[in-house]
Amino acid sequence: MRRLLARFVGDECGATAIEYCLIAAGISIVIVTAVNGVGSALNTKFSDVSSSLK
């Protein structure tokens, strides 16, 4: 039982997977924020063009 517990504590495969998931989540949050900002800016530009054409 002690060997099993020591092997479980020493195994770092799960920790590496969690680290990669956290990195991917951080990158996706940055991408969503950037796309949202660009979308708002484009919406404003298209509104300005639309009002200029009218």
mmCIF file of the N, C-alpha and C atoms, coordinates in Angstrom:
data_MODEL
# 
_entry.id   MODEL 
# 
loop_
_atom_site.group_PDB 
_atom_site.id 
_atom_site.type_symbol 
_atom_site.label_atom_id 
_atom_site.label_alt_id 
_atom_site.label_comp_id 
_atom_site.label_asym_id 
_atom_site.label_entity_id 
_atom_site.label_seq_id 
_atom_site.pdbx_PDB_ins_code 
_atom_site.Cartn_x 
_atom_site.Cartn_y 
_atom_site.Cartn_z 
_atom_site.occupancy 
_atom_site.B_iso_or_equiv 
_atom_site.pdbx_formal_charge 
_atom_site.auth_seq_id 
_atom_site.auth_comp_id 
_atom_site.auth_asym_id 
_atom_site.auth_atom_id 
_atom_site.pdbx_PDB_model_num 
ATOM 1   N N  . MET A 1 1  ? 0.818   -1.188 0.000   1.00 0.00 ? 1  MET A N  1 
ATOM 2   C CA . MET A 1 1  ? 0.000   0.000  0.000   1.00 0.00 ? 1  MET A CA 1 
ATOM 3   C C  . MET A 1 1  ? 0.869   1.261  0.000   1.00 0.00 ? 1  MET A C  1 
ATOM 4   N N  . ARG A 1 2  ? 1.953   1.212  0.749   1.00 0.00 ? 2  ARG A N  1 
ATOM 5   C CA . ARG A 1 2  ? 2.852   2.359  0.817   1.00 0.00 ? 2  ARG A CA 1 
ATOM 6   C C  . ARG A 1 2  ? 3.499   2.610  -0.538  1.00 0.00 ? 2  ARG A C  1 
ATOM 7   N N  . ARG A 1 3  ? 3.875   1.537  -1.250  1.00 0.00 ? 3  ARG A N  1 
ATOM 8   C CA . ARG A 1 3  ? 4.479   1.682  -2.572  1.00 0.00 ? 3  ARG A CA 1 
ATOM 9   C C  . ARG A 1 3  ? 3.493   2.287  -3.571  1.00 0.00 ? 3  ARG A C  1 
ATOM 10  N N  . LEU A 1 4  ? 2.260   1.857  -3.479  1.00 0.00 ? 4  LEU A N  1 
ATOM 11  C CA . LEU A 1 4  ? 1.218   2.371  -4.374  1.00 0.00 ? 4  LEU A CA 1 
ATOM 12  C C  . LEU A 1 4  ? 1.003   3.868  -4.146  1.00 0.00 ? 4  LEU A C  1 
ATOM 13  N N  . LEU A 1 5  ? 0.964   4.267  -2.893  1.00 0.00 ? 5  LEU A N  1 
ATOM 14  C CA . LEU A 1 5  ? 0.785   5.676  -2.565  1.00 0.00 ? 5  LEU A CA 1 
ATOM 15  C C  . LEU A 1 5  ? 1.996   6.501  -3.004  1.00 0.00 ? 5  LEU A C  1 
ATOM 16  N N  . ALA A 1 6  ? 3.187   5.980  -2.821  1.00 0.00 ? 6  ALA A N  1 
ATOM 17  C CA . ALA A 1 6  ? 4.399   6.685  -3.241  1.00 0.00 ? 6  ALA A CA 1 
ATOM 18  C C  . ALA A 1 6  ? 4.440   6.832  -4.756  1.00 0.00 ? 6  ALA A C  1 
ATOM 19  N N  . ARG A 1 7  ? 4.022   5.791  -5.476  1.00 0.00 ? 7  ARG A N  1 
ATOM 20  C CA . ARG A 1 7  ? 3.996   5.858  -6.931  1.00 0.00 ? 7  ARG A CA 1 
ATOM 21  C C  . ARG A 1 7  ? 2.952   6.867  -7.406  1.00 0.00 ? 7  ARG A C  1 
ATOM 22  N N  . PHE A 1 8  ? 1.818   6.930  -6.716  1.00 0.00 ? 8  PHE A N  1 
ATOM 23  C CA . PHE A 1 8  ? 0.766   7.874  -7.069  1.00 0.00 ? 8  PHE A CA 1 
ATOM 24  C C  . PHE A 1 8  ? 1.232   9.316  -6.856  1.00 0.00 ? 8  PHE A C  1 
ATOM 25  N N  . VAL A 1 9  ? 1.900   9.578  -5.768  1.00 0.00 ? 9  VAL A N  1 
ATOM 26  C CA . VAL A 1 9  ? 2.387   10.929 -5.469  1.00 0.00 ? 9  VAL A CA 1 
ATOM 27  C C  . VAL A 1 9  ? 3.505   11.322 -6.430  1.00 0.00 ? 9  VAL A C  1 
ATOM 28  N N  . GLY A 1 10 ? 4.330   10.390 -6.833  1.00 0.00 ? 10 GLY A N  1 
ATOM 29  C CA . GLY A 1 10 ? 5.453   10.680 -7.719  1.00 0.00 ? 10 GLY A CA 1 
ATOM 30  C C  . GLY A 1 10 ? 5.081   10.824 -9.179  1.00 0.00 ? 10 GLY A C  1 
ATOM 31  N N  . ASP A 1 11 ? 3.883   10.378 -9.557  1.00 0.00 ? 11 ASP A N  1 
ATOM 32  C CA . ASP A 1 11 ? 3.452   10.451 -10.953 1.00 0.00 ? 11 ASP A CA 1 
ATOM 33  C C  . ASP A 1 11 ? 3.067   11.887 -11.298 1.00 0.00 ? 11 ASP A C  1 
ATOM 34  N N  . GLU A 1 12 ? 3.709   12.447 -12.332 1.00 0.00 ? 12 GLU A N  1 
ATOM 35  C CA . GLU A 1 12 ? 3.452   13.833 -12.706 1.00 0.00 ? 12 GLU A CA 1 
ATOM 36  C C  . GLU A 1 12 ? 2.758   13.966 -14.058 1.00 0.00 ? 12 GLU A C  1 
ATOM 37  N N  . CYS A 1 13 ? 2.262   12.898 -14.621 1.00 0.00 ? 13 CYS A N  1 
ATOM 38  C CA . CYS A 1 13 ? 1.604   12.972 -15.923 1.00 0.00 ? 13 CYS A CA 1 
ATOM 39  C C  . CYS A 1 13 ? 0.329   13.811 -15.850 1.00 0.00 ? 13 CYS A C  1 
ATOM 40  N N  . GLY A 1 14 ? -0.431  13.653 -14.808 1.00 0.00 ? 14 GLY A N  1 
ATOM 41  C CA . GLY A 1 14 ? -1.662  14.423 -14.662 1.00 0.00 ? 14 GLY A CA 1 
ATOM 42  C C  . GLY A 1 14 ? -1.381  15.899 -14.470 1.00 0.00 ? 14 GLY A C  1 
ATOM 43  N N  . ALA A 1 15 ? -0.324  16.218 -13.754 1.00 0.00 ? 15 ALA A N  1 
ATOM 44  C CA . ALA A 1 15 ? 0.023   17.621 -13.520 1.00 0.00 ? 15 ALA A CA 1 
ATOM 45  C C  . ALA A 1 15 ? 0.397   18.309 -14.831 1.00 0.00 ? 15 ALA A C  1 
ATOM 46  N N  . THR A 1 16 ? 1.088   17.605 -15.691 1.00 0.00 ? 16 THR A N  1 
ATOM 47  C CA . THR A 1 16 ? 1.469   18.171 -16.978 1.00 0.00 ? 16 THR A CA 1 
ATOM 48  C C  . THR A 1 16 ? 0.233   18.432 -17.830 1.00 0.00 ? 16 THR A C  1 
ATOM 49  N N  . ALA A 1 17 ? -0.713  17.514 -17.819 1.00 0.00 ? 17 ALA A N  1 
ATOM 50  C CA . ALA A 1 17 ? -1.944  17.692 -18.588 1.00 0.00 ? 17 ALA A CA 1 
ATOM 51  C C  . ALA A 1 17 ? -2.739  18.884 -18.063 1.00 0.00 ? 17 ALA A C  1 
ATOM 52  N N  . ILE A 1 18 ? -2.784  19.040 -16.762 1.00 0.00 ? 18 ILE A N  1 
ATOM 53  C CA . ILE A 1 18 ? -3.509  20.172 -16.178 1.00 0.00 ? 18 ILE A CA 1 
ATOM 54  C C  . ILE A 1 18 ? -2.823  21.479 -16.552 1.00 0.00 ? 18 ILE A C  1 
ATOM 55  N N  . GLU A 1 19 ? -1.503  21.503 -16.555 1.00 0.00 ? 19 GLU A N  1 
ATOM 56  C CA . GLU A 1 19 ? -0.775  22.711 -16.946 1.00 0.00 ? 19 GLU A CA 1 
ATOM 57  C C  . GLU A 1 19 ? -1.080  23.083 -18.390 1.00 0.00 ? 19 GLU A C  1 
ATOM 58  N N  . TYR A 1 20 ? -1.094  22.099 -19.282 1.00 0.00 ? 20 TYR A N  1 
ATOM 59  C CA . TYR A 1 20 ? -1.419  22.378 -20.674 1.00 0.00 ? 20 TYR A CA 1 
ATOM 60  C C  . TYR A 1 20 ? -2.852  22.879 -20.811 1.00 0.00 ? 20 TYR A C  1 
ATOM 61  N N  . CYS A 1 21 ? -3.764  22.343 -20.046 1.00 0.00 ? 21 CYS A N  1 
ATOM 62  C CA . CYS A 1 21 ? -5.164  22.809 -20.088 1.00 0.00 ? 21 CYS A CA 1 
ATOM 63  C C  . CYS A 1 21 ? -5.269  24.245 -19.604 1.00 0.00 ? 21 CYS A C  1 
ATOM 64  N N  . LEU A 1 22 ? -4.534  24.602 -18.568 1.00 0.00 ? 22 LEU A N  1 
ATOM 65  C CA . LEU A 1 22 ? -4.562  25.980 -18.076 1.00 0.00 ? 22 LEU A CA 1 
ATOM 66  C C  . LEU A 1 22 ? -3.976  26.948 -19.101 1.00 0.00 ? 22 LEU A C  1 
ATOM 67  N N  . ILE A 1 23 ? -2.911  26.534 -19.774 1.00 0.00 ? 23 ILE A N  1 
ATOM 68  C CA . ILE A 1 23 ? -2.321  27.374 -20.818 1.00 0.00 ? 23 ILE A CA 1 
ATOM 69  C C  . ILE A 1 23 ? -3.321  27.556 -21.970 1.00 0.00 ? 23 ILE A C  1 
ATOM 70  N N  . ALA A 1 24 ? -3.966  26.482 -22.387 1.00 0.00 ? 24 ALA A N  1 
ATOM 71  C CA . ALA A 1 24 ? -4.948  26.567 -23.474 1.00 0.00 ? 24 ALA A CA 1 
ATOM 72  C C  . ALA A 1 24 ? -6.129  27.446 -23.074 1.00 0.00 ? 24 ALA A C  1 
ATOM 73  N N  . ALA A 1 25 ? -6.571  27.352 -21.827 1.00 0.00 ? 25 ALA A N  1 
ATOM 74  C CA . ALA A 1 25 ? -7.681  28.188 -21.359 1.00 0.00 ? 25 ALA A CA 1 
ATOM 75  C C  . ALA A 1 25 ? -7.272  29.660 -21.364 1.00 0.00 ? 25 ALA A C  1 
ATOM 76  N N  . GLY A 1 26 ? -6.059  29.957 -20.933 1.00 0.00 ? 26 GLY A N  1 
ATOM 77  C CA . GLY A 1 26 ? -5.584  31.340 -20.945 1.00 0.00 ? 26 GLY A CA 1 
ATOM 78  C C  . GLY A 1 26 ? -5.507  31.913 -22.348 1.00 0.00 ? 26 GLY A C  1 
ATOM 79  N N  . ILE A 1 27 ? -4.991  31.132 -23.275 1.00 0.00 ? 27 ILE A N  1 
ATOM 80  C CA . ILE A 1 27 ? -4.892  31.574 -24.662 1.00 0.00 ? 27 ILE A CA 1 
ATOM 81  C C  . ILE A 1 27 ? -6.278  31.788 -25.259 1.00 0.00 ? 27 ILE A C  1 
ATOM 82  N N  . SER A 1 28 ? -7.215  30.903 -24.958 1.00 0.00 ? 28 SER A N  1 
ATOM 83  C CA . SER A 1 28 ? -8.563  31.053 -25.508 1.00 0.00 ? 28 SER A CA 1 
ATOM 84  C C  . SER A 1 28 ? -9.258  32.285 -24.942 1.00 0.00 ? 28 SER A C  1 
ATOM 85  N N  . ILE A 1 29 ? -9.020  32.618 -23.677 1.00 0.00 ? 29 ILE A N  1 
ATOM 86  C CA . ILE A 1 29 ? -9.602  33.833 -23.105 1.00 0.00 ? 29 ILE A CA 1 
ATOM 87  C C  . ILE A 1 29 ? -9.055  35.073 -23.806 1.00 0.00 ? 29 ILE A C  1 
ATOM 88  N N  . VAL A 1 30 ? -7.757  35.069 -24.089 1.00 0.00 ? 30 VAL A N  1 
ATOM 89  C CA . VAL A 1 30 ? -7.149  36.202 -24.799 1.00 0.00 ? 30 VAL A CA 1 
ATOM 90  C C  . VAL A 1 30 ? -7.732  36.321 -26.197 1.00 0.00 ? 30 VAL A C  1 
ATOM 91  N N  . ILE A 1 31 ? -7.908  35.210 -26.893 1.00 0.00 ? 31 ILE A N  1 
ATOM 92  C CA . ILE A 1 31 ? -8.453  35.233 -28.249 1.00 0.00 ? 31 ILE A CA 1 
ATOM 93  C C  . ILE A 1 31 ? -9.886  35.754 -28.245 1.00 0.00 ? 31 ILE A C  1 
ATOM 94  N N  . VAL A 1 32 ? -10.702 35.275 -27.319 1.00 0.00 ? 32 VAL A N  1 
ATOM 95  C CA . VAL A 1 32 ? -12.103 35.718 -27.247 1.00 0.00 ? 32 VAL A CA 1 
ATOM 96  C C  . VAL A 1 32 ? -12.170 37.211 -26.948 1.00 0.00 ? 32 VAL A C  1 
ATOM 97  N N  . THR A 1 33 ? -11.332 37.687 -26.057 1.00 0.00 ? 33 THR A N  1 
ATOM 98  C CA . THR A 1 33 ? -11.318 39.116 -25.725 1.00 0.00 ? 33 THR A CA 1 
ATOM 99  C C  . THR A 1 33 ? -10.904 39.951 -26.930 1.00 0.00 ? 33 THR A C  1 
ATOM 100 N N  . ALA A 1 34 ? -9.893  39.515 -27.649 1.00 0.00 ? 34 ALA A N  1 
ATOM 101 C CA . ALA A 1 34 ? -9.427  40.250 -28.829 1.00 0.00 ? 34 ALA A CA 1 
ATOM 102 C C  . ALA A 1 34 ? -10.488 40.273 -29.922 1.00 0.00 ? 34 ALA A C  1 
ATOM 103 N N  . VAL A 1 35 ? -11.121 39.149 -30.174 1.00 0.00 ? 35 VAL A N  1 
ATOM 104 C CA . VAL A 1 35 ? -12.154 39.080 -31.214 1.00 0.00 ? 35 VAL A CA 1 
ATOM 105 C C  . VAL A 1 35 ? -13.350 39.946 -30.828 1.00 0.00 ? 35 VAL A C  1 
ATOM 106 N N  . ASN A 1 36 ? -13.699 39.955 -29.550 1.00 0.00 ? 36 ASN A N  1 
ATOM 107 C CA . ASN A 1 36 ? -14.806 40.782 -29.093 1.00 0.00 ? 36 ASN A CA 1 
ATOM 108 C C  . ASN A 1 36 ? -14.490 42.263 -29.299 1.00 0.00 ? 36 ASN A C  1 
ATOM 109 N N  . GLY A 1 37 ? -13.273 42.674 -28.999 1.00 0.00 ? 37 GLY A N  1 
ATOM 110 C CA . GLY A 1 37 ? -12.876 44.065 -29.202 1.00 0.00 ? 37 GLY A CA 1 
ATOM 111 C C  . GLY A 1 37 ? -12.887 44.464 -30.665 1.00 0.00 ? 37 GLY A C  1 
ATOM 112 N N  . VAL A 1 38 ? -12.383 43.590 -31.516 1.00 0.00 ? 38 VAL A N  1 
ATOM 113 C CA . VAL A 1 38 ? -12.369 43.867 -32.958 1.00 0.00 ? 38 VAL A CA 1 
ATOM 114 C C  . VAL A 1 38 ? -13.794 43.922 -33.484 1.00 0.00 ? 38 VAL A C  1 
ATOM 115 N N  . GLY A 1 39 ? -14.663 43.046 -32.995 1.00 0.00 ? 39 GLY A N  1 
ATOM 116 C CA . GLY A 1 39 ? -16.061 43.047 -33.427 1.00 0.00 ? 39 GLY A CA 1 
ATOM 117 C C  . GLY A 1 39 ? -16.761 44.335 -33.056 1.00 0.00 ? 39 GLY A C  1 
ATOM 118 N N  . SER A 1 40 ? -16.504 44.844 -31.866 1.00 0.00 ? 40 SER A N  1 
ATOM 119 C CA . SER A 1 40 ? -17.103 46.108 -31.449 1.00 0.00 ? 40 SER A CA 1 
ATOM 120 C C  . SER A 1 40 ? -16.604 47.262 -32.304 1.00 0.00 ? 40 SER A C  1 
ATOM 121 N N  . ALA A 1 41 ? -15.316 47.263 -32.591 1.00 0.00 ? 41 ALA A N  1 
ATOM 122 C CA . ALA A 1 41 ? -14.748 48.324 -33.430 1.00 0.00 ? 41 ALA A CA 1 
ATOM 123 C C  . ALA A 1 41 ? -15.324 48.271 -34.843 1.00 0.00 ? 41 ALA A C  1 
ATOM 124 N N  . LEU A 1 42 ? -15.472 47.085 -35.389 1.00 0.00 ? 42 LEU A N  1 
ATOM 125 C CA . LEU A 1 42 ? -16.039 46.957 -36.733 1.00 0.00 ? 42 LEU A CA 1 
ATOM 126 C C  . LEU A 1 42 ? -17.505 47.367 -36.757 1.00 0.00 ? 42 LEU A C  1 
ATOM 127 N N  . ASN A 1 43 ? -18.232 47.038 -35.720 1.00 0.00 ? 43 ASN A N  1 
ATOM 128 C CA . ASN A 1 43 ? -19.640 47.416 -35.645 1.00 0.00 ? 43 ASN A CA 1 
ATOM 129 C C  . ASN A 1 43 ? -19.772 48.938 -35.651 1.00 0.00 ? 43 ASN A C  1 
ATOM 130 N N  . THR A 1 44 ? -18.898 49.607 -34.923 1.00 0.00 ? 44 THR A N  1 
ATOM 131 C CA . THR A 1 44 ? -18.913 51.070 -34.900 1.00 0.00 ? 44 THR A CA 1 
ATOM 132 C C  . THR A 1 44 ? -18.589 51.640 -36.277 1.00 0.00 ? 44 THR A C  1 
ATOM 133 N N  . LYS A 1 45 ? -17.587 51.088 -36.936 1.00 0.00 ? 45 LYS A N  1 
ATOM 134 C CA . LYS A 1 45 ? -17.204 51.566 -38.271 1.00 0.00 ? 45 LYS A CA 1 
ATOM 135 C C  . LYS A 1 45 ? -18.336 51.380 -39.277 1.00 0.00 ? 45 LYS A C  1 
ATOM 136 N N  . PHE A 1 46 ? -18.966 50.189 -39.270 1.00 0.00 ? 46 PHE A N  1 
ATOM 137 C CA . PHE A 1 46 ? -20.063 49.937 -40.201 1.00 0.00 ? 46 PHE A CA 1 
ATOM 138 C C  . PHE A 1 46 ? -21.256 50.836 -39.913 1.00 0.00 ? 46 PHE A C  1 
ATOM 139 N N  . SER A 1 47 ? -21.492 51.142 -38.654 1.00 0.00 ? 47 SER A N  1 
ATOM 140 C CA . SER A 1 47 ? -22.577 52.064 -38.296 1.00 0.00 ? 47 SER A CA 1 
ATOM 141 C C  . SER A 1 47 ? -22.278 53.466 -38.829 1.00 0.00 ? 47 SER A C  1 
ATOM 142 N N  . ASP A 1 48 ? -21.024 53.887 -38.698 1.00 0.00 ? 48 ASP A N  1 
ATOM 143 C CA . ASP A 1 48 ? -20.629 55.203 -39.215 1.00 0.00 ? 48 ASP A CA 1 
ATOM 144 C C  . ASP A 1 48 ? -20.790 55.264 -40.740 1.00 0.00 ? 48 ASP A C  1 
ATOM 145 N N  . VAL A 1 49 ? -20.364 54.220 -41.416 1.00 0.00 ? 49 VAL A N  1 
ATOM 146 C CA . VAL A 1 49 ? -20.490 54.176 -42.884 1.00 0.00 ? 49 VAL A CA 1 
ATOM 147 C C  . VAL A 1 49 ? -21.950 54.171 -43.285 1.00 0.00 ? 49 VAL A C  1 
ATOM 148 N N  . SER A 1 50 ? -22.760 53.414 -42.578 1.00 0.00 ? 50 SER A N  1 
ATOM 149 C CA . SER A 1 50 ? -24.183 53.337 -42.891 1.00 0.00 ? 50 SER A CA 1 
ATOM 150 C C  . SER A 1 50 ? -24.858 54.682 -42.705 1.00 0.00 ? 50 SER A C  1 
ATOM 151 N N  . SER A 1 51 ? -24.530 55.371 -41.616 1.00 0.00 ? 51 SER A N  1 
ATOM 152 C CA . SER A 1 51 ? -25.148 56.685 -41.397 1.00 0.00 ? 51 SER A CA 1 
ATOM 153 C C  . SER A 1 51 ? -24.621 57.723 -42.403 1.00 0.00 ? 51 SER A C  1 
ATOM 154 N N  . SER A 1 52 ? -23.393 57.588 -42.868 1.00 0.00 ? 52 SER A N  1 
ATOM 155 C CA . SER A 1 52 ? -22.850 58.497 -43.865 1.00 0.00 ? 52 SER A CA 1 
ATOM 156 C C  . SER A 1 52 ? -23.523 58.308 -45.219 1.00 0.00 ? 52 SER A C  1 
ATOM 157 N N  . LEU A 1 53 ? -23.879 57.071 -45.547 1.00 0.00 ? 53 LEU A N  1 
ATOM 158 C CA . LEU A 1 53 ? -24.518 56.784 -46.824 1.00 0.00 ? 53 LEU A CA 1 
ATOM 159 C C  . LEU A 1 53 ? -25.970 57.252 -46.852 1.00 0.00 ? 53 LEU A C  1 
ATOM 160 N N  . LYS A 1 54 ? -26.585 57.351 -45.695 1.00 0.00 ? 54 LYS A N  1 
ATOM 161 C CA . LYS A 1 54 ? -27.986 57.773 -45.647 1.00 0.00 ? 54 LYS A CA 1 
ATOM 162 C C  . LYS A 1 54 ? -28.057 59.232 -45.747 1.00 0.00 ? 54 LYS A C  1 
# 
